[in-house]
């Protein structure tokens, strides 16, 4: 089966393949989405942003695979590429916070059931970040989200199902505490620029760092 459409200017193409009689049984869904305008979806963000997303587009090319071996637990594996382009973020006064021309992520494997993620490569090209510290010593990045609004309410349960509710809470807590293993084979930042304004010092300070290039390999959240 296949599906294609253009929604809000973005091109969506979905193609599915299945092998119901194979051993192991397999099903694949190829997802190809071009030019998603993320600015359109800011109204659905559950918290109040203290910034302006002036522009940002995203491309997704991925495969979602479901494999059901005979004697093993079924698995879901996601792989593919995600590309963010032309990200422009300003504060509410329309002053620069972030310029991100390109942010490319290559997903080798994402296995939600096993809580495992491996990124083969992450490349951030020519980012520009503006940091500010005001007279009270508060950094601008710490105020981008209004924490007073949009905070989800804690779950409530009926008293008639105390045992069931307790079991559900214990299961949710155990799942939340289970570590998510993440691996990054290669991480690259090229051509970065950072501007820092410090108004908390005795005299205002402006620092500029240019040509920032970083590279990391074999990054992981796993404990040694």
C-alpha positions as CSV (number, residue, x, y, z in Angstrom):
1,X,0.0,0.0,0.0
2,X,1.1,3.6,-0.6
3,X,-0.2,7.1,0.2
4,X,0.9,10.5,-1.0
5,X,-0.4,14.0,-0.3
6,X,0.6,17.6,0.1
7,X,-0.4,19.1,3.5
8,X,0.4,22.7,4.4
9,X,2.9,22.8,1.6
10,X,4.7,19.7,2.8
11,X,4.9,16.6,0.6
12,X,4.0,13.3,2.3
13,X,4.8,9.9,0.8
14,X,4.1,6.7,2.8
15,X,4.8,3.2,1.4
16,X,4.2,-0.1,3.2
17,X,5.5,-3.6,2.7
18,X,4.6,-6.7,4.5
19,X,5.7,-10.3,4.7
20,X,2.9,-12.0,6.7
21,X,3.9,-15.6,5.9
22,X,7.7,-15.1,6.1
23,X,9.7,-16.4,9.1
24,X,10.1,-14.1,10.9
25,X,7.1,-12.1,10.0
26,X,8.0,-8.6,8.9
27,X,6.3,-5.3,8.0
28,X,7.9,-2.1,6.9
29,X,6.6,1.5,6.5
30,X,8.7,4.0,4.5
31,X,8.0,7.6,5.4
32,X,9.2,10.4,3.2
33,X,8.2,14.0,4.2
34,X,9.7,17.1,2.7
35,X,9.5,20.8,3.8
36,X,7.5,20.5,7.0
37,X,6.9,24.1,8.2
38,X,7.4,23.8,11.9
39,X,6.2,27.3,12.5
40,X,2.7,26.2,11.6
41,X,2.7,23.8,14.6
42,X,3.8,26.2,17.3
43,X,0.1,26.7,18.3
44,X,0.0,23.1,19.4
45,X,2.9,23.4,21.9
46,X,1.4,22.7,25.4
47,X,3.5,25.3,27.1
48,X,3.8,29.0,26.5
49,X,7.0,29.9,24.7
50,X,8.8,33.1,25.5
51,X,10.5,33.1,22.1
52,X,9.5,33.5,18.4
53,X,10.1,30.7,16.0
54,X,10.5,32.8,12.9
55,X,11.2,30.0,10.5
56,X,12.1,26.3,10.5
57,X,11.6,23.5,8.0
58,X,12.2,19.7,8.4
59,X,12.6,16.8,6.1
60,X,12.1,13.2,7.3
61,X,13.2,10.1,5.4
62,X,12.7,7.0,7.6
63,X,11.8,3.3,7.7
64,X,9.7,1.8,10.5
65,X,10.1,-1.9,10.7
66,X,8.1,-4.4,12.7
67,X,9.6,-7.9,13.1
68,X,8.0,-10.8,14.9
69,X,10.3,-13.8,15.4
70,X,8.8,-17.1,16.4
71,X,10.6,-17.5,19.8
72,X,11.5,-13.9,20.6
73,X,9.9,-10.7,21.6
74,X,8.5,-8.7,18.7
75,X,10.6,-5.6,17.9
76,X,10.0,-2.2,16.4
77,X,13.0,-0.6,14.7
78,X,13.1,3.0,13.2
79,X,15.9,4.2,11.0
80,X,16.5,7.1,8.6
81,X,17.4,10.7,8.4
82,X,16.0,13.9,9.8
83,X,17.1,17.3,8.5
84,X,16.3,20.7,10.1
85,X,16.8,23.7,7.9
86,X,16.7,27.5,8.2
87,X,15.9,27.6,11.9
88,X,15.5,31.2,13.1
89,X,14.6,31.8,16.8
90,X,14.2,35.3,18.3
91,X,13.2,36.5,21.7
92,X,9.9,38.4,22.2
93,X,11.7,41.6,21.3
94,X,12.7,40.0,18.0
95,X,16.4,40.0,18.9
96,X,18.6,37.1,17.9
97,X,18.7,33.9,19.9
98,X,19.5,31.1,17.4
99,X,20.3,30.8,13.7
100,X,20.6,27.2,12.6
101,X,21.0,26.8,8.8
102,X,21.3,23.0,8.9
103,X,21.0,20.3,11.6
104,X,21.2,16.7,10.1
105,X,20.6,13.6,12.2
106,X,21.2,10.1,10.8
107,X,19.4,7.4,12.9
108,X,21.0,4.0,12.6
109,X,18.5,2.3,14.9
110,X,15.8,3.5,17.3
111,X,14.2,0.7,19.3
112,X,11.5,2.1,21.6
113,X,10.6,-1.2,23.2
114,X,14.3,-1.8,24.1
115,X,14.7,1.9,24.9
116,X,17.8,2.1,22.7
117,X,18.9,4.7,20.2
118,X,22.0,4.8,18.0
119,X,22.7,7.8,15.9
120,X,25.3,7.2,13.2
121,X,26.0,10.9,12.7
122,X,24.9,14.3,13.9
123,X,26.0,17.3,12.0
124,X,25.3,21.0,13.0
125,X,26.3,23.4,10.3
126,X,27.1,27.1,10.9
127,X,25.0,27.6,14.1
128,X,24.9,31.1,15.6
129,X,23.9,31.4,19.3
130,X,23.3,34.6,21.3
131,X,23.7,34.3,25.1
132,X,22.7,37.1,27.4
133,X,22.9,37.5,31.2
134,X,20.9,40.3,32.7
135,X,21.5,42.5,35.7
136,X,20.0,39.9,38.0
137,X,22.3,37.2,36.7
138,X,19.6,35.4,34.7
139,X,20.5,33.8,31.4
140,X,18.1,34.3,28.5
141,X,18.0,30.6,27.6
142,X,16.6,29.8,31.0
143,X,13.5,31.9,30.4
144,X,12.4,30.6,27.0
145,X,9.6,28.5,28.4
146,X,6.9,29.8,30.8
147,X,6.9,27.1,33.5
148,X,3.9,28.5,35.2
149,X,1.6,27.5,32.3
150,X,1.0,24.3,30.5
151,X,2.3,22.1,33.4
152,X,0.5,18.8,33.2
153,X,-1.7,17.9,36.1
154,X,-0.8,14.7,38.1
155,X,-2.8,11.6,37.3
156,X,-5.7,10.9,39.6
157,X,-7.4,7.5,40.2
158,X,-10.8,6.6,41.5
159,X,-10.8,5.2,45.1
160,X,-12.8,2.2,43.9
161,X,-9.7,0.9,42.1
162,X,-6.9,1.6,44.6
163,X,-5.1,-1.7,43.9
164,X,-5.3,-1.3,40.2
165,X,-4.2,2.3,40.3
166,X,-1.3,1.4,42.6
167,X,-0.2,-1.3,40.1
168,X,-0.5,1.1,37.2
169,X,1.6,3.8,39.0
170,X,4.2,1.2,40.0
171,X,4.5,0.0,36.4
172,X,4.6,3.6,35.0
173,X,7.3,4.5,37.6
174,X,9.4,1.4,36.7
175,X,9.2,2.2,33.0
176,X,10.1,5.8,33.5
177,X,13.1,4.9,35.6
178,X,14.4,2.4,33.1
179,X,17.4,4.0,31.5
180,X,17.3,4.9,27.8
181,X,20.6,3.9,26.1
182,X,21.8,6.4,23.6
183,X,24.8,6.2,21.3
184,X,26.3,8.7,18.9
185,X,28.9,7.4,16.6
186,X,29.9,10.8,15.3
187,X,29.0,14.4,16.4
188,X,30.1,17.4,14.4
189,X,29.7,21.2,14.8
190,X,31.2,23.3,12.0
191,X,31.5,27.0,11.5
192,X,29.8,27.9,14.8
193,X,29.5,31.4,16.2
194,X,28.5,32.5,19.7
195,X,27.9,36.0,21.1
196,X,27.7,36.6,24.8
197,X,26.4,39.7,26.5
198,X,27.0,40.0,30.2
199,X,25.1,42.8,31.9
200,X,25.5,41.3,35.3
201,X,29.1,42.3,35.6
202,X,30.3,45.7,37.0
203,X,30.7,46.8,33.4
204,X,28.8,45.4,30.4
205,X,30.8,42.8,28.5
206,X,30.4,41.5,25.0
207,X,32.3,38.4,23.9
208,X,32.3,36.8,20.4
209,X,33.6,33.4,19.5
210,X,33.8,32.5,15.8
211,X,34.9,29.5,13.7
212,X,33.8,27.0,16.4
213,X,34.5,23.5,15.2
214,X,33.9,20.5,17.4
215,X,34.0,16.7,16.7
216,X,33.1,13.9,19.0
217,X,33.1,10.1,18.4
218,X,31.7,7.2,20.4
219,X,29.4,9.2,22.6
220,X,27.1,7.3,24.9
221,X,24.9,7.5,27.9
222,X,25.8,4.0,29.0
223,X,27.6,3.7,32.4
224,X,31.0,2.2,32.3
